[in-house]
């Protein structure tokens, strides 16, 4: 399994200890496929997924924040799907 997938499953299991491991893998896989870290329809990492899998959680958060900051400056915030977020 790609490191980024294992990290995501570990994080999901930490927040929901009573969840089954297969459910955590399903959630993590779908989420990472949607973000482009895994190839569609598989658990194989893309180049982006390999690169992000080698980063620490803090580094991934910083790069994500930097990306969103750039998008806000360009006025692209409305294009992102933020439904379901608090």
Biopython code that builds the backbone (N, CA, C, O; Angstrom):
import numpy as np
from Bio.PDB.StructureBuilder import StructureBuilder

atoms = [
    (1, "UNK", "N", (0.836, -1.185, 0.000)),
    (1, "UNK", "CA", (0.000, 0.000, 0.000)),
    (1, "UNK", "C", (0.883, 1.250, 0.000)),
    (1, "UNK", "O", (1.956, 1.258, 0.603)),
    (2, "UNK", "N", (0.430, 2.295, -0.672)),
    (2, "UNK", "CA", (1.172, 3.559, -0.645)),
    (2, "UNK", "C", (1.186, 4.147, 0.768)),
    (2, "UNK", "O", (0.235, 3.985, 1.532)),
    (3, "UNK", "N", (2.250, 4.811, 1.089)),
    (3, "UNK", "CA", (2.410, 5.383, 2.428)),
    (3, "UNK", "C", (1.312, 6.385, 2.752)),
    (3, "UNK", "O", (0.839, 6.443, 3.887)),
    (4, "UNK", "N", (0.901, 7.177, 1.760)),
    (4, "UNK", "CA", (-0.127, 8.183, 2.019)),
    (4, "UNK", "C", (-1.451, 7.513, 2.391)),
    (4, "UNK", "O", (-2.205, 8.039, 3.210)),
    (5, "UNK", "N", (-1.735, 6.359, 1.795)),
    (5, "UNK", "CA", (-2.959, 5.621, 2.116)),
    (5, "UNK", "C", (-2.885, 5.063, 3.535)),
    (5, "UNK", "O", (-3.849, 5.155, 4.295)),
    (6, "UNK", "N", (-1.749, 4.491, 3.885)),
    (6, "UNK", "CA", (-1.580, 3.960, 5.241)),
    (6, "UNK", "C", (-1.702, 5.063, 6.289)),
    (6, "UNK", "O", (-2.306, 4.858, 7.342)),
    (7, "UNK", "N", (-1.127, 6.235, 6.000)),
    (7, "UNK", "CA", (-1.233, 7.366, 6.929)),
    (7, "UNK", "C", (-2.680, 7.816, 7.091)),
    (7, "UNK", "O", (-3.120, 8.123, 8.199)),
    (8, "UNK", "N", (-3.419, 7.856, 5.984)),
    (8, "UNK", "CA", (-4.816, 8.281, 6.039)),
    (8, "UNK", "C", (-5.657, 7.286, 6.833)),
    (8, "UNK", "O", (-6.496, 7.687, 7.640)),
    (9, "UNK", "N", (-5.438, 5.996, 6.609)),
    (9, "UNK", "CA", (-6.176, 4.967, 7.345)),
    (9, "UNK", "C", (-5.857, 5.062, 8.833)),
    (9, "UNK", "O", (-6.754, 4.967, 9.671)),
    (10, "UNK", "N", (-4.596, 5.247, 9.156)),
    (10, "UNK", "CA", (-4.189, 5.378, 10.567)),
    (10, "UNK", "C", (-4.889, 6.570, 11.215)),
    (10, "UNK", "O", (-5.352, 6.481, 12.353)),
    (11, "UNK", "N", (-4.964, 7.680, 10.490)),
    (11, "UNK", "CA", (-5.607, 8.877, 11.019)),
    (11, "UNK", "C", (-7.109, 8.654, 11.235)),
    (11, "UNK", "O", (-7.664, 9.070, 12.252)),
    (12, "UNK", "N", (-7.755, 8.001, 10.280)),
    (12, "UNK", "CA", (-9.189, 7.717, 10.403)),
    (12, "UNK", "C", (-9.449, 6.784, 11.584)),
    (12, "UNK", "O", (-10.380, 6.997, 12.360)),
    (13, "UNK", "N", (-8.617, 5.749, 11.713)),
    (13, "UNK", "CA", (-8.787, 4.790, 12.812)),
    (13, "UNK", "C", (-8.538, 5.444, 14.175)),
    (13, "UNK", "O", (-9.159, 5.073, 15.171)),
    (14, "UNK", "N", (-7.635, 6.412, 14.209)),
    (14, "UNK", "CA", (-7.342, 7.103, 15.461)),
    (14, "UNK", "C", (-8.549, 7.926, 15.916)),
    (14, "UNK", "O", (-8.863, 7.980, 17.105)),
    (15, "UNK", "N", (-9.223, 8.569, 14.950)),
    (15, "UNK", "CA", (-10.393, 9.383, 15.282)),
    (15, "UNK", "C", (-11.630, 8.537, 15.544)),
    (15, "UNK", "O", (-12.516, 8.955, 16.290)),
    (16, "UNK", "N", (-11.706, 7.345, 14.937)),
    (16, "UNK", "CA", (-12.862, 6.458, 15.069)),
    (16, "UNK", "C", (-12.395, 5.044, 15.417)),
    (16, "UNK", "O", (-12.378, 4.175, 14.546)),
    (17, "UNK", "N", (-12.018, 4.801, 16.668)),
    (17, "UNK", "CA", (-11.440, 3.506, 17.027)),
    (17, "UNK", "C", (-12.391, 2.326, 16.839)),
    (17, "UNK", "O", (-11.931, 1.194, 16.689)),
    (18, "UNK", "N", (-13.695, 2.559, 16.842)),
    (18, "UNK", "CA", (-14.645, 1.454, 16.683)),
    (18, "UNK", "C", (-14.946, 1.131, 15.220)),
    (18, "UNK", "O", (-15.684, 0.185, 14.943)),
    (19, "UNK", "N", (-14.394, 1.892, 14.286)),
    (19, "UNK", "CA", (-14.622, 1.654, 12.857)),
    (19, "UNK", "C", (-13.791, 0.459, 12.387)),
    (19, "UNK", "O", (-12.669, 0.247, 12.847)),
    (20, "UNK", "N", (-14.360, -0.313, 11.465)),
    (20, "UNK", "CA", (-13.607, -1.448, 10.926)),
    (20, "UNK", "C", (-12.503, -0.936, 10.003)),
    (20, "UNK", "O", (-12.611, 0.139, 9.414)),
    (21, "UNK", "N", (-11.461, -1.718, 9.894)),
    (21, "UNK", "CA", (-10.315, -1.314, 9.084)),
    (21, "UNK", "C", (-10.693, -1.239, 7.600)),
    (21, "UNK", "O", (-10.189, -0.382, 6.875)),
    (22, "UNK", "N", (-11.572, -2.128, 7.151)),
    (22, "UNK", "CA", (-11.981, -2.105, 5.739)),
    (22, "UNK", "C", (-12.767, -0.837, 5.418)),
    (22, "UNK", "O", (-12.639, -0.293, 4.321)),
    (23, "UNK", "N", (-13.574, -0.363, 6.356)),
    (23, "UNK", "CA", (-14.308, 0.895, 6.156)),
    (23, "UNK", "C", (-13.340, 2.070, 6.096)),
    (23, "UNK", "O", (-13.504, 2.975, 5.278)),
    (24, "UNK", "N", (-12.343, 2.053, 6.954)),
    (24, "UNK", "CA", (-11.350, 3.125, 6.959)),
    (24, "UNK", "C", (-10.582, 3.147, 5.641)),
    (24, "UNK", "O", (-10.301, 4.219, 5.106)),
    (25, "UNK", "N", (-10.239, 1.961, 5.109)),
    (25, "UNK", "CA", (-9.548, 1.899, 3.817)),
    (25, "UNK", "C", (-10.446, 2.426, 2.701)),
    (25, "UNK", "O", (-9.972, 3.121, 1.802)),
    (26, "UNK", "N", (-11.733, 2.103, 2.750)),
    (26, "UNK", "CA", (-12.658, 2.566, 1.714)),
    (26, "UNK", "C", (-12.774, 4.091, 1.728)),
    (26, "UNK", "O", (-12.744, 4.729, 0.675)),
    (27, "UNK", "N", (-12.904, 4.663, 2.907)),
    (27, "UNK", "CA", (-13.016, 6.116, 3.045)),
    (27, "UNK", "C", (-11.733, 6.796, 2.579)),
    (27, "UNK", "O", (-11.774, 7.765, 1.820)),
    (28, "UNK", "N", (-10.602, 6.283, 3.037)),
    (28, "UNK", "CA", (-9.312, 6.877, 2.678)),
    (28, "UNK", "C", (-9.055, 6.761, 1.180)),
    (28, "UNK", "O", (-8.573, 7.708, 0.559)),
    (29, "UNK", "N", (-9.371, 5.620, 0.602)),
    (29, "UNK", "CA", (-9.147, 5.417, -0.832)),
    (29, "UNK", "C", (-9.964, 6.398, -1.651)),
    (29, "UNK", "O", (-9.436, 7.045, -2.556)),
    (30, "UNK", "N", (-11.245, 6.513, -1.344)),
    (30, "UNK", "CA", (-12.116, 7.423, -2.093)),
    (30, "UNK", "C", (-11.652, 8.869, -1.961)),
    (30, "UNK", "O", (-11.624, 9.616, -2.939)),
    (31, "UNK", "N", (-11.294, 9.245, -0.761)),
    (31, "UNK", "CA", (-10.845, 10.611, -0.509)),
    (31, "UNK", "C", (-9.547, 10.926, -1.255)),
    (31, "UNK", "O", (-9.412, 12.001, -1.839)),
    (32, "UNK", "N", (-8.598, 9.996, -1.237)),
    (32, "UNK", "CA", (-7.314, 10.219, -1.902)),
    (32, "UNK", "C", (-7.447, 10.154, -3.421)),
    (32, "UNK", "O", (-6.704, 10.828, -4.134)),
    (33, "UNK", "N", (-8.381, 9.355, -3.920)),
    (33, "UNK", "CA", (-8.633, 9.341, -5.360)),
    (33, "UNK", "C", (-9.223, 10.674, -5.799)),
    (33, "UNK", "O", (-8.862, 11.207, -6.849)),
    (34, "UNK", "N", (-10.123, 11.203, -4.999)),
    (34, "UNK", "CA", (-10.758, 12.485, -5.316)),
    (34, "UNK", "C", (-9.739, 13.622, -5.333)),
    (34, "UNK", "O", (-9.850, 14.545, -6.140)),
    (35, "UNK", "N", (-8.754, 13.557, -4.450)),
    (35, "UNK", "CA", (-7.749, 14.620, -4.380)),
    (35, "UNK", "C", (-6.603, 14.427, -5.371)),
    (35, "UNK", "O", (-5.748, 15.301, -5.511)),
    (36, "UNK", "N", (-6.583, 13.280, -6.061)),
    (36, "UNK", "CA", (-5.545, 13.045, -7.058)),
    (36, "UNK", "C", (-4.284, 12.390, -6.522)),
    (36, "UNK", "O", (-3.271, 12.326, -7.219)),
    (37, "UNK", "N", (-4.340, 11.904, -5.289)),
    (37, "UNK", "CA", (-3.174, 11.242, -4.711)),
    (37, "UNK", "C", (-3.120, 9.761, -5.083)),
    (37, "UNK", "O", (-2.049, 9.153, -5.073)),
    (38, "UNK", "N", (-4.282, 9.179, -5.412)),
    (38, "UNK", "CA", (-4.355, 7.804, -5.892)),
    (38, "UNK", "C", (-5.029, 7.800, -7.259)),
    (38, "UNK", "O", (-5.863, 8.657, -7.552)),
    (39, "UNK", "N", (-4.661, 6.830, -8.092)),
    (39, "UNK", "CA", (-5.275, 6.714, -9.408)),
    (39, "UNK", "C", (-6.724, 6.273, -9.255)),
    (39, "UNK", "O", (-7.046, 5.493, -8.360)),
    (40, "UNK", "N", (-7.593, 6.767, -10.123)),
    (40, "UNK", "CA", (-9.008, 6.412, -10.077)),
    (40, "UNK", "C", (-9.189, 4.909, -10.226)),
    (40, "UNK", "O", (-8.578, 4.286, -11.094)),
    (41, "UNK", "N", (-10.023, 4.335, -9.382)),
    (41, "UNK", "CA", (-10.344, 2.920, -9.466)),
    (41, "UNK", "C", (-9.272, 1.981, -8.947)),
    (41, "UNK", "O", (-9.370, 0.771, -9.156)),
    (42, "UNK", "N", (-8.260, 2.494, -8.281)),
    (42, "UNK", "CA", (-7.211, 1.628, -7.739)),
    (42, "UNK", "C", (-6.641, 2.238, -6.471)),
    (42, "UNK", "O", (-7.012, 3.340, -6.068)),
    (43, "UNK", "N", (-5.742, 1.505, -5.858)),
    (43, "UNK", "CA", (-5.040, 2.009, -4.685)),
    (43, "UNK", "C", (-3.583, 2.290, -5.021)),
    (43, "UNK", "O", (-2.722, 2.272, -4.142)),
    (44, "UNK", "N", (-3.314, 2.546, -6.282)),
    (44, "UNK", "CA", (-1.963, 2.859, -6.745)),
    (44, "UNK", "C", (-1.737, 4.368, -6.669)),
    (44, "UNK", "O", (-2.575, 5.150, -7.116)),
    (45, "UNK", "N", (-0.616, 4.763, -6.108)),
    (45, "UNK", "CA", (-0.321, 6.185, -5.924)),
    (45, "UNK", "C", (0.087, 6.837, -7.244)),
    (45, "UNK", "O", (0.739, 6.220, -8.086)),
    (46, "UNK", "N", (-0.310, 8.093, -7.400)),
    (46, "UNK", "CA", (0.149, 8.908, -8.520)),
    (46, "UNK", "C", (1.492, 9.516, -8.129)),
    (46, "UNK", "O", (1.968, 9.301, -7.014)),
    (47, "UNK", "N", (2.102, 10.266, -9.031)),
    (47, "UNK", "CA", (3.355, 10.949, -8.686)),
    (47, "UNK", "C", (3.125, 11.903, -7.523)),
    (47, "UNK", "O", (3.940, 11.991, -6.606)),
    (48, "UNK", "N", (2.000, 12.617, -7.573)),
    (48, "UNK", "CA", (1.655, 13.535, -6.482)),
    (48, "UNK", "C", (1.505, 12.756, -5.176)),
    (48, "UNK", "O", (1.987, 13.197, -4.132)),
    (49, "UNK", "N", (0.839, 11.601, -5.229)),
    (49, "UNK", "CA", (0.637, 10.780, -4.039)),
    (49, "UNK", "C", (1.938, 10.266, -3.463)),
    (49, "UNK", "O", (2.113, 10.238, -2.244)),
    (50, "UNK", "N", (2.859, 9.858, -4.335)),
    (50, "UNK", "CA", (4.175, 9.407, -3.855)),
    (50, "UNK", "C", (4.910, 10.545, -3.150)),
    (50, "UNK", "O", (5.494, 10.360, -2.082)),
    (51, "UNK", "N", (4.869, 11.732, -3.774)),
    (51, "UNK", "CA", (5.564, 12.900, -3.210)),
    (51, "UNK", "C", (4.945, 13.285, -1.873)),
    (51, "UNK", "O", (5.665, 13.552, -0.911)),
    (52, "UNK", "N", (3.613, 13.314, -1.804)),
    (52, "UNK", "CA", (2.947, 13.706, -0.566)),
    (52, "UNK", "C", (3.064, 12.629, 0.504)),
    (52, "UNK", "O", (3.031, 12.937, 1.696)),
    (53, "UNK", "N", (3.199, 11.376, 0.099)),
    (53, "UNK", "CA", (3.362, 10.289, 1.060)),
    (53, "UNK", "C", (4.676, 10.366, 1.806)),
    (53, "UNK", "O", (4.786, 9.886, 2.934)),
    (54, "UNK", "N", (5.666, 10.964, 1.183)),
    (54, "UNK", "CA", (6.970, 11.106, 1.835)),
    (54, "UNK", "C", (7.028, 12.313, 2.768)),
    (54, "UNK", "O", (7.966, 12.447, 3.553)),
    (55, "UNK", "N", (6.037, 13.182, 2.686)),
    (55, "UNK", "CA", (5.998, 14.366, 3.549)),
    (55, "UNK", "C", (5.424, 13.994, 4.914)),
    (55, "UNK", "O", (4.725, 12.991, 5.056)),
    (56, "UNK", "N", (5.730, 14.814, 5.906)),
    (56, "UNK", "CA", (5.094, 14.638, 7.217)),
    (56, "UNK", "C", (3.709, 15.267, 7.156)),
    (56, "UNK", "O", (3.397, 16.004, 6.221)),
    (57, "UNK", "N", (2.888, 14.978, 8.142)),
    (57, "UNK", "CA", (1.540, 15.556, 8.166)),
    (57, "UNK", "C", (1.597, 17.079, 8.209)),
    (57, "UNK", "O", (0.788, 17.752, 7.570)),
    (58, "UNK", "N", (2.539, 17.612, 8.949)),
    (58, "UNK", "CA", (2.666, 19.067, 9.071)),
    (58, "UNK", "C", (3.063, 19.690, 7.736)),
    (58, "UNK", "O", (2.557, 20.752, 7.374)),
    (59, "UNK", "N", (3.947, 19.051, 7.017)),
    (59, "UNK", "CA", (4.378, 19.572, 5.718)),
    (59, "UNK", "C", (3.226, 19.530, 4.721)),
    (59, "UNK", "O", (3.030, 20.472, 3.954)),
    (60, "UNK", "N", (2.454, 18.422, 4.732)),
    (60, "UNK", "CA", (1.284, 18.347, 3.844)),
    (60, "UNK", "C", (0.292, 19.456, 4.159)),
    (60, "UNK", "O", (-0.291, 20.043, 3.248)),
    (61, "UNK", "N", (0.094, 19.748, 5.434)),
    (61, "UNK", "CA", (-0.831, 20.808, 5.835)),
    (61, "UNK", "C", (-0.341, 22.172, 5.356)),
    (61, "UNK", "O", (-1.135, 22.996, 4.901)),
    (62, "UNK", "N", (0.969, 22.410, 5.458)),
    (62, "UNK", "CA", (1.516, 23.692, 4.997)),
    (62, "UNK", "C", (1.351, 23.856, 3.496)),
    (62, "UNK", "O", (0.982, 24.936, 3.035)),
    (63, "UNK", "N", (1.616, 22.807, 2.723)),
    (63, "UNK", "CA", (1.489, 22.921, 1.268)),
    (63, "UNK", "C", (0.027, 23.104, 0.870)),
    (63, "UNK", "O", (-0.275, 23.831, -0.077)),
    (64, "UNK", "N", (-0.876, 22.448, 1.589)),
    (64, "UNK", "CA", (-2.314, 22.602, 1.316)),
    (64, "UNK", "C", (-2.755, 24.027, 1.631)),
    (64, "UNK", "O", (-3.513, 24.622, 0.864)),
    (65, "UNK", "N", (-2.294, 24.578, 2.743)),
    (65, "UNK", "CA", (-2.652, 25.950, 3.116)),
    (65, "UNK", "C", (-2.099, 26.948, 2.113)),
    (65, "UNK", "O", (-2.769, 27.922, 1.767)),
    (66, "UNK", "N", (-0.887, 26.711, 1.646)),
    (66, "UNK", "CA", (-0.278, 27.599, 0.651)),
    (66, "UNK", "C", (-1.092, 27.569, -0.644)),
    (66, "UNK", "O", (-1.321, 28.608, -1.263)),
    (67, "UNK", "N", (-1.525, 26.377, -1.046)),
    (67, "UNK", "CA", (-2.330, 26.239, -2.267)),
    (67, "UNK", "C", (-3.637, 27.023, -2.136)),
    (67, "UNK", "O", (-4.020, 27.744, -3.057)),
    (68, "UNK", "N", (-4.317, 26.887, -1.009)),
    (68, "UNK", "CA", (-5.586, 27.583, -0.821)),
    (68, "UNK", "C", (-5.397, 29.088, -0.736)),
    (68, "UNK", "O", (-6.260, 29.845, -1.180)),
    (69, "UNK", "N", (-4.272, 29.535, -0.169)),
    (69, "UNK", "CA", (-3.979, 30.958, -0.098)),
    (69, "UNK", "C", (-3.818, 31.529, -1.502)),
    (69, "UNK", "O", (-4.326, 32.611, -1.795)),
    (70, "UNK", "N", (-3.118, 30.810, -2.363)),
    (70, "UNK", "CA", (-2.931, 31.247, -3.747)),
    (70, "UNK", "C", (-4.274, 31.275, -4.472)),
    (70, "UNK", "O", (-4.553, 32.207, -5.227)),
    (71, "UNK", "N", (-5.111, 30.256, -4.245)),
    (71, "UNK", "CA", (-6.428, 30.222, -4.884)),
    (71, "UNK", "C", (-7.289, 31.395, -4.453)),
    (71, "UNK", "O", (-8.001, 31.977, -5.271)),
    (72, "UNK", "N", (-7.229, 31.746, -3.179)),
    (72, "UNK", "CA", (-8.027, 32.882, -2.693)),
    (72, "UNK", "C", (-7.587, 34.172, -3.353)),
    (72, "UNK", "O", (-8.419, 35.003, -3.717)),
    (73, "UNK", "N", (-6.272, 34.346, -3.510)),
    (73, "UNK", "CA", (-5.761, 35.555, -4.167)),
    (73, "UNK", "C", (-6.240, 35.631, -5.607)),
    (73, "UNK", "O", (-6.497, 36.718, -6.124)),
    (74, "UNK", "N", (-6.359, 34.481, -6.253)),
    (74, "UNK", "CA", (-6.782, 34.456, -7.647)),
    (74, "UNK", "C", (-8.305, 34.480, -7.781)),
    (74, "UNK", "O", (-8.825, 34.528, -8.896)),
    (75, "UNK", "N", (-9.023, 34.449, -6.660)),
    (75, "UNK", "CA", (-10.479, 34.497, -6.682)),
    (75, "UNK", "C", (-11.120, 33.181, -7.084)),
    (75, "UNK", "O", (-12.234, 33.174, -7.608)),
    (76, "UNK", "N", (-10.441, 32.071, -6.849)),
    (76, "UNK", "CA", (-10.956, 30.777, -7.259)),
    (76, "UNK", "C", (-11.599, 30.020, -6.112)),
    (76, "UNK", "O", (-11.874, 28.828, -6.252)),
    (77, "UNK", "N", (-11.844, 30.662, -4.996)),
    (77, "UNK", "CA", (-12.397, 29.973, -3.842)),
    (77, "UNK", "C", (-13.766, 29.377, -4.148)),
    (77, "UNK", "O", (-14.096, 28.299, -3.654)),
    (78, "UNK", "N", (-14.558, 30.064, -4.951)),
    (78, "UNK", "CA", (-15.910, 29.621, -5.235)),
    (78, "UNK", "C", (-15.935, 28.323, -6.036)),
    (78, "UNK", "O", (-16.930, 27.599, -6.002)),
    (79, "UNK", "N", (-14.862, 28.019, -6.754)),
    (79, "UNK", "CA", (-14.828, 26.820, -7.584)),
    (79, "UNK", "C", (-14.651, 25.543, -6.765)),
    (79, "UNK", "O", (-15.016, 24.464, -7.234)),
    (80, "UNK", "N", (-14.101, 25.637, -5.555)),
    (80, "UNK", "CA", (-13.886, 24.457, -4.736)),
    (80, "UNK", "C", (-15.198, 24.023, -4.108)),
    (80, "UNK", "O", (-16.027, 24.857, -3.743)),
    (81, "UNK", "N", (-15.381, 22.738, -3.985)),
    (81, "UNK", "CA", (-16.567, 22.212, -3.339)),
    (81, "UNK", "C", (-16.325, 22.175, -1.835)),
    (81, "UNK", "O", (-15.547, 21.357, -1.344)),
    (82, "UNK", "N", (-16.987, 23.053, -1.120)),
    (82, "UNK", "CA", (-16.799, 23.120, 0.322)),
    (82, "UNK", "C", (-18.068, 22.700, 1.059)),
    (82, "UNK", "O", (-18.195, 22.950, 2.258)),
    (83, "UNK", "N", (-19.004, 22.068, 0.361)),
    (83, "UNK", "CA", (-20.236, 21.648, 1.029)),
    (83, "UNK", "C", (-19.911, 20.578, 2.060)),
    (83, "UNK", "O", (-19.040, 19.737, 1.840)),
    (84, "UNK", "N", (-20.596, 20.612, 3.157)),
    (84, "UNK", "CA", (-20.376, 19.641, 4.207)),
    (84, "UNK", "C", (-19.311, 20.034, 5.208)),
    (84, "UNK", "O", (-19.092, 19.325, 6.190)),
    (85, "UNK", "N", (-18.657, 21.133, 4.979)),
    (85, "UNK", "CA", (-17.638, 21.605, 5.923)),
    (85, "UNK", "C", (-18.263, 22.575, 6.911)),
    (85, "UNK", "O", (-19.226, 23.272, 6.591)),
    (86, "UNK", "N", (-17.710, 22.613, 8.101)),
    (86, "UNK", "CA", (-18.208, 23.573, 9.106)),
    (86, "UNK", "C", (-17.540, 24.891, 8.967)),
    (86, "UNK", "O", (-17.833, 25.815, 9.727)),
]
sb = StructureBuilder()
sb.init_structure("model")
sb.init_model(0)
sb.init_chain("A")
sb.init_seg("    ")
for serial, (resi, resn, name, xyz) in enumerate(atoms, 1):
    if name == "N":
        sb.init_residue(resn, " ", resi, " ")
    sb.init_atom(name, np.array(xyz, "f"), 0.0, 1.0, " ", f" {name:<3s}", serial, name[0])
structure = sb.get_structure()
